[in-house]
Amino acid sequence: MGGDVEIYGNGPGTTTTTNCIWIGDNGTLLVDGNANIHDNTANPTVLSDGQCVFADNAKIEKNNSKNSPVVTVRNGELTIKDKASVSNNVSEGTNGVGIKVAAGKKLNVLGGYITNNTVYKTNGVYDRGAGVYLETKDSILNIGGNATIFGNKIYMVESAEKVTEDTDFADVDIDLYDSRILNVVSSLTTDGYIGIFSSKEITDGTILVKGNESYTLTESDLEKIKYKTETG
């Protein structure tokens, strides 16, 4: 699916999963060119049980999900590369997150942008990612190249209309705790940065970031990774 194709206006979502795009078991989807998936209210916007790649200038933007992630890697694998982006999406409700990676499943961010996604939730601690949420310590997140993940926020209110100047929020680009690891697979070249966040205390000796078996982290890589403590 590529070129100038647009997928928009699908929904509304309910408490029942009503996906905009669902890649089923063993299914494969490549989204490239200037393809734009925008302004949908289906829950989630993209559900991957197979293999999904967003490349070139493909966009997932301005979608709004209720009590559901905007993108779920429930099975299989999702790759974001080139200048593809997941940006300016909104998730409302207690289960709202940006991109959720289920236990043992894989998200590869090898380029592109996960930026300015916003979650509004009514209760609980800041334990889910407005950018990326790793469901368990076995969820796999590989990052490399010009990947940029920043500016993703969680507000402790049920909807955007309830936000005031006093509303607590946290920058939650990547939720990372309970021995979850940011795995760098190639040299980070972005001019932006990758933010990681923990809502739990990190003790001495905990590994937050590592290079995979074939790549050694450099000082230049580490300069592009920012760690944020609990906020609010």
DRENDO-1510 file (C-alpha; in Angstrom, 1 decimal, always signed):
<recs>
REC; n; res; u; v; w
REC; 1; MET; +0.0; +0.0; +0.0 .
REC; 2; GLY; +1.7; +3.2; -1.1 .
REC; 3; GLY; +1.7; +6.2; -3.3 .
REC; 4; ASP; -0.7; +8.9; -2.1 .
REC; 5; VAL; -3.3; +6.5; -0.6 .
REC; 6; GLU; -5.3; +7.8; +2.4 .
REC; 7; ILE; -7.2; +5.8; +5.0 .
REC; 8; TYR; -9.3; +8.1; +7.2 .
REC; 9; GLY; -12.6; +8.6; +8.9 .
REC; 10; ASN; -13.1; +5.0; +10.1 .
REC; 11; GLY; -14.8; +4.4; +13.4 .
REC; 12; PRO; -16.0; +5.3; +15.9 .
REC; 13; GLY; -14.2; +2.9; +18.1 .
REC; 14; THR; -16.0; +1.3; +21.1 .
REC; 15; THR; -14.9; -0.7; +24.1 .
REC; 16; THR; -14.8; -3.6; +21.7 .
REC; 17; THR; -11.8; -3.8; +19.4 .
REC; 18; THR; -12.8; -2.3; +16.1 .
REC; 19; ASN; -9.6; -1.9; +14.1 .
REC; 20; CYS; -8.9; +0.4; +11.2 .
REC; 21; ILE; -6.2; -1.9; +9.9 .
REC; 22; TRP; -5.7; -5.5; +11.1 .
REC; 23; ILE; -2.8; -7.6; +9.9 .
REC; 24; GLY; -3.9; -11.1; +10.7 .
REC; 25; ASP; -1.8; -14.1; +11.7 .
REC; 26; ASN; +0.9; -14.8; +9.0 .
REC; 27; GLY; -0.3; -11.7; +7.1 .
REC; 28; THR; +2.2; -9.1; +5.7 .
REC; 29; LEU; +1.6; -5.4; +5.0 .
REC; 30; LEU; +4.1; -2.8; +3.6 .
REC; 31; VAL; +3.0; +0.8; +3.8 .
REC; 32; ASP; +5.2; +3.2; +2.0 .
REC; 33; GLY; +5.3; +6.2; -0.4 .
REC; 34; ASN; +3.2; +9.0; +1.0 .
REC; 35; ALA; +0.5; +6.8; +2.4 .
REC; 36; ASN; -1.4; +8.5; +5.3 .
REC; 37; ILE; -3.6; +6.8; +7.9 .
REC; 38; HIS; -5.2; +9.7; +9.7 .
REC; 39; ASP; -8.3; +10.9; +11.6 .
REC; 40; ASN; -9.6; +7.5; +12.4 .
REC; 41; THR; -11.4; +6.6; +15.7 .
REC; 42; ALA; -11.1; +2.8; +15.4 .
REC; 43; ASN; -9.5; +0.9; +18.3 .
REC; 44; PRO; -6.7; +0.5; +17.8 .
REC; 45; THR; -5.8; +2.2; +14.5 .
REC; 46; VAL; -3.4; -0.5; +13.6 .
REC; 47; LEU; -3.4; -4.0; +15.1 .
REC; 48; SER; -0.6; -6.3; +13.9 .
REC; 49; ASP; -0.6; -10.0; +14.3 .
REC; 50; GLY; +1.6; -10.5; +11.3 .
REC; 51; GLN; +4.5; -8.6; +9.7 .
REC; 52; CYS; +4.0; -4.9; +9.2 .
REC; 53; VAL; +6.5; -2.3; +7.8 .
REC; 54; PHE; +6.0; +1.5; +7.6 .
REC; 55; ALA; +8.6; +3.0; +5.3 .
REC; 56; ASP; +9.4; +6.1; +3.1 .
REC; 57; ASN; +7.1; +8.9; +4.2 .
REC; 58; ALA; +4.2; +6.8; +5.4 .
REC; 59; LYS; +2.2; +8.3; +8.3 .
REC; 60; ILE; +0.0; +7.3; +11.2 .
REC; 61; GLU; -1.3; +10.6; +12.5 .
REC; 62; LYS; -4.2; +12.5; +14.2 .
REC; 63; ASN; -6.0; +9.3; +15.1 .
REC; 64; ASN; -8.0; +9.1; +18.3 .
REC; 65; SER; -8.6; +5.8; +20.2 .
REC; 66; LYS; -10.7; +5.2; +23.3 .
REC; 67; ASN; -9.4; +2.9; +26.1 .
REC; 68; SER; -7.0; +1.3; +23.6 .
REC; 69; PRO; -3.6; +1.8; +22.2 .
REC; 70; VAL; -3.3; +3.7; +18.9 .
REC; 71; VAL; -1.0; +0.9; +17.5 .
REC; 72; THR; -0.8; -2.7; +19.0 .
REC; 73; VAL; +1.9; -5.2; +18.2 .
REC; 74; ARG; -0.1; -8.1; +19.5 .
REC; 75; ASN; +1.8; -10.8; +17.6 .
REC; 76; GLY; +4.4; -10.8; +14.9 .
REC; 77; GLU; +6.6; -7.7; +14.3 .
REC; 78; LEU; +6.3; -4.0; +13.4 .
REC; 79; THR; +9.1; -2.0; +11.7 .
REC; 80; ILE; +9.2; +1.8; +11.3 .
REC; 81; LYS; +12.0; +3.1; +9.1 .
REC; 82; ASP; +13.1; +5.8; +6.7 .
REC; 83; LYS; +11.0; +8.9; +7.4 .
REC; 84; ALA; +7.8; +7.1; +8.4 .
REC; 85; SER; +6.1; +8.5; +11.4 .
REC; 86; VAL; +3.6; +7.8; +14.2 .
REC; 87; SER; +2.7; +11.3; +15.4 .
REC; 88; ASN; +0.1; +13.6; +16.9 .
REC; 89; ASN; -2.2; +10.7; +17.8 .
REC; 90; VAL; -4.5; +10.8; +20.9 .
REC; 91; SER; -5.5; +7.9; +23.2 .
REC; 92; GLU; -8.1; +8.5; +25.9 .
REC; 93; GLY; -9.0; +6.3; +28.9 .
REC; 94; THR; -7.3; +4.1; +31.4 .
REC; 95; ASN; -5.8; +1.7; +28.9 .
REC; 96; GLY; -4.6; +4.4; +26.5 .
REC; 97; VAL; -1.1; +4.1; +25.2 .
REC; 98; GLY; +0.8; +5.1; +22.0 .
REC; 99; ILE; +2.4; +1.9; +20.6 .
REC; 100; LYS; +1.9; -1.2; +22.7 .
REC; 101; VAL; +4.3; -4.1; +22.3 .
REC; 102; ALA; +3.0; -7.4; +23.7 .
REC; 103; ALA; +5.0; -10.0; +25.6 .
REC; 104; GLY; +7.7; -11.5; +23.4 .
REC; 105; LYS; +6.7; -9.4; +20.3 .
REC; 106; LYS; +9.0; -7.0; +18.5 .
REC; 107; LEU; +9.0; -3.3; +17.5 .
REC; 108; ASN; +11.9; -2.1; +15.3 .
REC; 109; VAL; +12.4; +1.6; +15.1 .
REC; 110; LEU; +15.2; +1.9; +12.6 .
REC; 111; GLY; +14.4; +5.4; +11.4 .
REC; 112; GLY; +11.5; +7.8; +11.3 .
REC; 113; TYR; +9.6; +9.5; +14.2 .
REC; 114; ILE; +7.4; +8.6; +17.1 .
REC; 115; THR; +6.5; +12.1; +18.3 .
REC; 116; ASN; +3.9; +14.3; +20.0 .
REC; 117; ASN; +1.5; +11.5; +20.8 .
REC; 118; THR; -0.7; +12.2; +23.8 .
REC; 119; VAL; -2.5; +10.0; +26.3 .
REC; 120; TYR; -5.3; +11.2; +28.6 .
REC; 121; LYS; -6.1; +8.8; +31.5 .
REC; 122; THR; -8.2; +9.0; +34.6 .
REC; 123; ASN; -6.3; +7.0; +37.1 .
REC; 124; GLY; -3.2; +4.9; +37.9 .
REC; 125; VAL; +0.4; +5.8; +37.9 .
REC; 126; TYR; +2.5; +6.8; +34.9 .
REC; 127; ASP; +3.1; +3.2; +33.9 .
REC; 128; ARG; +2.3; +3.2; +30.2 .
REC; 129; GLY; +4.0; +4.9; +27.3 .
REC; 130; ALA; +2.5; +7.7; +25.3 .
REC; 131; GLY; +5.2; +6.9; +22.7 .
REC; 132; VAL; +6.0; +3.2; +23.3 .
REC; 133; TYR; +4.8; +0.8; +26.0 .
REC; 134; LEU; +6.6; -2.5; +26.5 .
REC; 135; GLU; +4.0; -4.8; +28.2 .
REC; 136; THR; +6.5; -7.1; +29.8 .
REC; 137; LYS; +10.3; -7.5; +30.2 .
REC; 138; ASP; +10.1; -9.9; +27.2 .
REC; 139; SER; +8.7; -7.3; +24.9 .
REC; 140; ILE; +11.4; -6.4; +22.3 .
REC; 141; LEU; +12.3; -2.9; +21.2 .
REC; 142; ASN; +15.2; -2.4; +18.7 .
REC; 143; ILE; +16.3; +1.1; +17.9 .
REC; 144; GLY; +18.9; +2.3; +15.3 .
REC; 145; GLY; +19.6; +4.7; +12.6 .
REC; 146; ASN; +17.8; +8.1; +12.6 .
REC; 147; ALA; +15.1; +7.0; +15.0 .
REC; 148; THR; +13.6; +9.9; +16.9 .
REC; 149; ILE; +11.3; +9.4; +19.8 .
REC; 150; PHE; +10.3; +12.5; +21.8 .
REC; 151; GLY; +7.5; +14.8; +23.0 .
REC; 152; ASN; +5.0; +12.1; +23.9 .
REC; 153; LYS; +3.0; +13.0; +27.0 .
REC; 154; ILE; +0.5; +11.5; +29.5 .
REC; 155; TYR; -2.0; +13.8; +31.1 .
REC; 156; MET; -3.9; +12.7; +34.2 .
REC; 157; VAL; -7.4; +13.6; +33.0 .
REC; 158; GLU; -10.0; +11.8; +31.0 .
REC; 159; SER; -10.0; +14.0; +28.0 .
REC; 160; ALA; -8.3; +17.0; +26.4 .
REC; 161; GLU; -11.2; +19.2; +27.4 .
REC; 162; LYS; -10.4; +18.7; +31.1 .
REC; 163; VAL; -6.7; +19.9; +30.8 .
REC; 164; THR; -5.9; +23.1; +32.8 .
REC; 165; GLU; -2.7; +24.9; +33.6 .
REC; 166; ASP; -2.5; +22.8; +36.8 .
REC; 167; THR; -3.0; +19.4; +35.2 .
REC; 168; ASP; -0.1; +16.9; +35.9 .
REC; 169; PHE; +1.6; +15.4; +33.0 .
REC; 170; ALA; +4.7; +13.3; +32.3 .
REC; 171; ASP; +6.9; +13.0; +29.2 .
REC; 172; VAL; +6.7; +9.2; +28.5 .
REC; 173; ASP; +8.5; +8.6; +25.3 .
REC; 174; ILE; +9.3; +4.9; +26.1 .
REC; 175; ASP; +8.1; +3.2; +29.2 .
REC; 176; LEU; +11.1; +1.3; +30.6 .
REC; 177; TYR; +11.1; -0.5; +33.9 .
REC; 178; ASP; +11.1; -4.0; +35.5 .
REC; 179; SER; +14.3; -5.0; +33.6 .
REC; 180; ARG; +13.1; -3.8; +30.3 .
REC; 181; ILE; +16.0; -2.8; +28.0 .
REC; 182; LEU; +16.4; -0.3; +25.2 .
REC; 183; ASN; +18.3; -2.4; +22.6 .
REC; 184; VAL; +20.4; -0.3; +20.2 .
REC; 185; VAL; +21.1; -2.2; +16.9 .
REC; 186; SER; +23.0; +0.4; +14.8 .
REC; 187; SER; +24.6; +3.8; +15.2 .
REC; 188; LEU; +22.1; +6.5; +16.2 .
REC; 189; THR; +22.3; +9.4; +13.8 .
REC; 190; THR; +19.3; +11.5; +14.7 .
REC; 191; ASP; +19.5; +15.2; +15.5 .
REC; 192; GLY; +16.6; +14.6; +17.9 .
REC; 193; TYR; +16.7; +12.2; +20.8 .
REC; 194; ILE; +15.3; +9.1; +22.3 .
REC; 195; GLY; +13.6; +9.6; +25.7 .
REC; 196; ILE; +13.1; +6.8; +28.2 .
REC; 197; PHE; +11.0; +7.0; +31.3 .
REC; 198; SER; +10.5; +4.9; +34.4 .
REC; 199; SER; +7.6; +5.2; +36.9 .
REC; 200; LYS; +9.6; +3.0; +39.3 .
REC; 201; GLU; +12.8; +3.5; +41.1 .
REC; 202; ILE; +15.9; +2.4; +39.2 .
REC; 203; THR; +18.6; +0.8; +41.4 .
REC; 204; ASP; +22.3; +0.8; +40.9 .
REC; 205; GLY; +23.4; -2.0; +38.5 .
REC; 206; THR; +20.2; -2.0; +36.4 .
REC; 207; ILE; +20.9; -2.1; +32.7 .
REC; 208; LEU; +18.6; +0.4; +30.8 .
REC; 209; VAL; +20.4; +0.5; +27.5 .
REC; 210; LYS; +22.6; -1.9; +25.7 .
REC; 211; GLY; +24.0; -2.7; +22.3 .
REC; 212; ASN; +22.8; -6.0; +20.7 .
REC; 213; GLU; +25.2; -8.8; +20.0 .
REC; 214; SER; +26.5; -7.2; +16.7 .
REC; 215; TYR; +26.7; -3.6; +17.8 .
REC; 216; THR; +28.8; -1.8; +20.5 .
REC; 217; LEU; +27.3; +1.4; +22.0 .
REC; 218; THR; +29.4; +4.6; +21.5 .
REC; 219; GLU; +29.5; +7.9; +23.5 .
REC; 220; SER; +27.7; +9.5; +20.5 .
REC; 221; ASP; +24.8; +7.1; +20.8 .
REC; 222; LEU; +24.5; +7.7; +24.5 .
REC; 223; GLU; +24.3; +11.4; +24.0 .
REC; 224; LYS; +21.1; +10.9; +22.1 .
REC; 225; ILE; +19.4; +9.0; +24.9 .
REC; 226; LYS; +17.8; +10.9; +27.7 .
REC; 227; TYR; +16.5; +9.3; +30.9 .
REC; 228; LYS; +13.6; +10.9; +32.7 .
REC; 229; THR; +12.6; +10.1; +36.3 .
REC; 230; GLU; +9.0; +10.1; +37.6 .
REC; 231; THR; +7.1; +13.3; +37.2 .
REC; 232; GLY; +4.0; +14.6; +38.9 .
</recs>
